[in-house]
Amino acid sequence: GAVVSQHPSRVICKSGTSVKIECRSLDFQATTMFWYRQFPKQSLMLMATSNEGSKATYEQGVEKDKFLINHASLTLSTLTVTSAHPEDSSFYICSAAGQADYGYTFGSGTRLTVV
Amino acid sequence: AQTVTQSQPEMSVQEAETVTLSCTYDTSENNYYLFWYKQPPSRQMILVIRQEAYKQQNATENRFSVNFQKAAKSFSLKISDSQLGDTAMYFCAFITYGQNFVFGPGTRLSVLP
């Protein structure tokens, strides 16, 4: 079945630095990838949708200059949290969609802690 | 606006018993997909079951089955013979063509030994 790999699983960074999270579709080409943020004991909140070769579409209230998304190939999307602050600490999850489904394959998530 | 409601924030069930998690949604679309996802403590999102709105027959996957009532916009999940490994957060979600997933707030299920 479809497998999505997300790395790193955990990362701790200092305030003011940038962190990159990778999301890879291992056995299919992902035309669209989704990035979510999840706060403790809450549901998933969609941050942005990225299509290969084009700019990401951000949800209302998500700072596109802080959360840079690149989808340079059909198997890789990256989320870079720039100038991270403690309030950016959260769990980030990606999801990848091929041409025949609706993005229901999720990565294992990344727990980001900014100190 | 498209929304998903899960009215049970927390539920518990004895091992080997049956439990039903409720979900209602609101959409003006006629064609869509409905999902139940499980998120255990590892936080990996695991697809439990999926239902196409155009299919009248309720989906089943081993111990998991749904009761899909399209007119009522209801999509409940029944877990039979509950196991300790079923302890997790369960999210109901739907997606329509060209749109994004809409997730419910989740139900925390605890299976008690």
Chai-1 contact restraints between the chains, C-beta under 6 A:
chainA,res_idxA,chainB,res_idxB,connection_type,confidence,min_distance_angstrom,max_distance_angstrom,comment,restraint_id
A,S43,B,F103,contact,1.0,0.0,6.0,A-B,restraint_1
A,S43,B,P105,contact,1.0,0.0,6.0,A-B,restraint_2
A,S43,B,G106,contact,1.0,0.0,6.0,A-B,restraint_3
A,L44,B,F103,contact,1.0,0.0,6.0,A-B,restraint_4
A,L46,B,N100,contact,1.0,0.0,6.0,A-B,restraint_5
A,Y102,B,Y33,contact,1.0,0.0,6.0,A-B,restraint_6
A,Y102,B,I95,contact,1.0,0.0,6.0,A-B,restraint_7
A,Y104,B,L47,contact,1.0,0.0,6.0,A-B,restraint_8
A,F106,B,M45,contact,1.0,0.0,6.0,A-B,restraint_9
A,S108,B,Q44,contact,1.0,0.0,6.0,A-B,restraint_10
A,G109,B,R43,contact,1.0,0.0,6.0,A-B,restraint_11
